Amino acid sequence: MRPTRFLLIFLTFIILPAGLVAQYAFSKAFDVEEDNLTLKTTVLLKDHFGFLWIGTSEGIFKYNSAIPEKIHTPENIKYHITSLLEDSKGTIWAGCNNGIILTIKDQQAVPLKIQGALPNEFITAICEDGAGRLWFATAGEGVYCYESKQLYNINIKNGLSDDHVNCLFSHNGKQLIAGTDRGLSLINFEGGKATIHVFTAKNGLSDNIVTCIIKSDQKNCILVGMQLKGILLFGIDENKVLDTSYKAGWQYGQVNDIVDGKDNLFIATEERGIISYDKSSGIFSDSIFRGPNILKRVSDLQYDNEGNIWATSEGKLVSFTGDYLKYWYSVKDISLTNVHAIFADDEMKLWFTPDLRLYRSLQSTLGKENLLSYDITTPADHIDITSLYKDRFGCLWIGTMGEGLFRMNIETGKWRRIAENPIAYYGNILNIAGKDNQVWISTLNGVAKFELKENNYDLNEKIDYINYSKKDGLGSDYVYHILIDKKERVWLATDGAGVTLFENGMFVNFFSHKLFPSKVAYSLAEDNNQHIWVSTYNDGLYEYDGKRFIKYDTKNGLTDITITSIAVDDFNNIIAVNKKGIDVFNPKKNIVQHYGNESGFTELQPNLNSITKSQDGKIWIGTDNGIVCLNTHATLSGFVPVAVIERVSLFNKMLDTALEKKFAYDQNNFSFKVAAAYYKATEKIKFQYWLEGYSKKWETTGDRIINFPQLRPGTYTMKVKASANDNFEASPEVTYSFVIARSFWTTWWFRLLAALVIATVIYLLFKQRVKMVRRSEHAEREKIQLLYDALKNQVNPHFLFNSFNALLNIVEDDPKEASVLIKHLSQFYRKMTAYSQKELITLGEELELLNSYLFIQKKRYGNALQVNIDVDVILKNSTLIPPLVLQLLAENAVKHNTINKNSPLHITLTSQDDMLVMKNNINEKMLNEESEGVGLLNIKKRYSFLTKKEIIQTQTGREFIIKLPLIYSI
Amino acid sequence: MTALQKLLLLIWVLPVFSFKETPTSAIYVLKKGQVSFHSNAKLELIKASSSDLKGILDAEARTFAFSVSIKSFDGFNSPLQKEHFNENYIESDKYANATFIGHIIEEDDFTKDGTYNLRAKGKFSVHGVQQERILQGDITVKNGVLKLVCMFTVLLSEHEIKIPRIVHEKLAAEIDVTVTAEFVKQ
């Protein structure tokens, strides 16, 4: 779907020839378009943020003053919206022309589904009562009450005056008043039962068809709009029509809606557009817009927070400035051009001077009634009136350019030129101000103070005066403005010397004392704190607090620093008029509300000091193209655009900010949609945001979507402010706080836990490993043991074999010796048996064994076998050796060599470094005996299990050397 | 639509069932009536009328229904105009009847002789397009006979009746309609 376009089309206003229309409000008209189709606007709603909701023939739009946003429906079904309501919980409800009721949740309108019958007819109105029940009015089925998910129908059978219900009104939250096609039905609803009191034409209602009901400012009263007879005031307690005076002048047909403004009721009619009813004068006006019959059928009216009134009219959306800002381009047949002087007197009359003429009219209905024209000179010979003042005798002082000063009796219209003062006589009068008996005039030739006496009641009596000029201390003779403050001091705004104060008969010029920096002062005003305000040419605005002048300019949000006129309103705002429009400056809050182009202040060309404040607090401004009236009572005083975080999205998915505030570490892509209702000039809105926890300062942006794609875990507060003039100081903040949790692996508890787990795992693995190693070691040992045992078993047969050989030799030669030998042999054998059970024995034990063996062999070989054992005594106990190794080696030496007297065998055993070295000379037998090599191999194997050190075996031509590594007993 | 259909049905079947109505009922049936319209166009006056008006009025419930067949309109300036009216503008083959069904606002008692200015609010349907209208008329009651005179205007644009550009000048955007009817109690 293509984005909805919202076209802003200014209606082309036709500037009429003077005489047809009187009062004009500035207005704008809009078309609501979707996919190039203009939608018919039907109803309007303002929600609690100040945003407008627009019901159309095709669905609902939320208009946040920037972009209207279509509220989508399931399957994009189109609904013709006929009524809208925001309930006290902030939920938006809509009624449709086919009876369907929609609720808006998460920017989607969903039809209400409940048990039981739903309405089938046009929903004309929705209302909430004090008990939180919702009421739906239908055209043909009476009303429906929605309470705890139950829908009750109340119709003619229950006593309702008619089933065609046009409007609903909740009176004090207790009573529901339905306006029907047959009068009013006052409904009390309790325990599912309705008690209905009917009030119709038979009871005195002017018209049976009640089209709208609004609250009246009178207690327990309602204003009732009707189909034919206008509006009336109905007293609920009295149960009667209290005031039908409205009816008297009513000629505008069917009433569709009413809004209650400050000064006026604005009445939407079926055929005559918007009718204003001035509450003070009781006068209806049907031409509040500029141009002829711009609006005909107006169906709904709605105030926004800025004081604008919105209307739906024949599909269009229209807004106008309501009561807060009014324009008169002409009154009766007088075009209001070049209004050089304007003066609101103490009788609610306004004096104004369009095109060199002087008029007086009632302020409330300017030009409609009591328009009086005054001629000072002959009608053909008009004069340029620059200033007006009404003195204590009720006479009007009239200052002119070049024609001097006049004093006029308002009652008779008689006047007298004040000729007695030379600076007034045919002089250029710029301003007149006065208090009690004093009247001051300012001219291009200094100022004059007139002193009224009792005889000056008579217009013809001359008036005493004193003139002051530059030489008296004025600073400059060009004096634009005079202000007499509450302390009776006289302030002068001069061209050339800034501000001059007259106090206790003395002039003090602030410019020459370097207390006021600006040469040209245009206008003066005193606020409620008795501070004096001065506007300047090209130098902004100054406030004098009694000690010094404080400057305000565009930094404070003022739109222009050349300010032609100033005034102070009832809220202590400074109204500063410049060529771009009107600034309403609230110095306390430091905010400026501007009414410029967007409010219709285009090319109005305000005139110097053509400003006046009426007793009801309105500020009237005379311009070259009309009269402007600003009523700050009719706007929210000190209105500033309020920022709203419309939507928070997480990965483009909308969040419920009321509930969703905690997020996981990977839920970190945030997007904030911000808005601020400012219908007057939405393009001026800027936002400041500060995501606390992310950045350290406010950022200013014109964007309405602020993205944070990758937020780290932490605690954040999004703060947003809005401003229409870059001054964010007074703007309220809207905040949304949220937390992105640390990923669980970065939390201290997880780290601790992880460390513990890792440690445990390592420990367990280690333990397991140790266990395994031990097990395999054990297996290995067993294997070795087996092998070893086998090897040892191999030893025994050898030795036996050899021993028996030796014994065999001795037995033949010496049987006695043989018995000794056998004795040795058995001893040797016993030792050997004992040792052979062990893996290792000490070297000493082995040497004993070796000696026993060699003894046996010596018996066999005699001197032919020579043995030399020279082993360090310490080693005998400190080193270990596998049993029978040395014996075996000795045995091998004996076995493999020829041993006789001619070639004896020398066996030496020494310890050398860490080795045990056995040497023997080689006398190789011619015929070698069997089983050679087996013994040596066994030894090597046995050693290899015991130590990594290797047995070194070397064989030279004459010597056989074997080196055995020593195994130290630890 | 259901309500409309019901009422329309009622008009046709009423003579059959009317006997079953309770004696206190206040049903009035249109005995004779005429609908005429005219438009004061710049060049050509279009006018026609029909006596084929059917109607029923319930003085108790204060509801009513009227229906007129489009094709029954006659008295055009020329046969061609009638043809255009039926074929081009109203499309009477598709939308055979014009109807007005609704309720009476004022609470005057029709059992008493007199002349009453009344408003009727209801659904006015021409060219298949329904509009809610409030129409004013005068009812004169004399000897149990209700004589109705009602004048109103119909905006062609409101009923999506499109006018070819060439005849735009001939046909006004507003058509004045006059209805006269005489009701008798059933």
Interface residues (C-beta under 8 A of the other chain):
Chain A: A139 G140 D162 H164 D181 R182 T200 A201 K202 N208 I209 Q227 L228 Q254
Chain B: A3 H103 I105 E106 E107 R119 K121 E132 I134
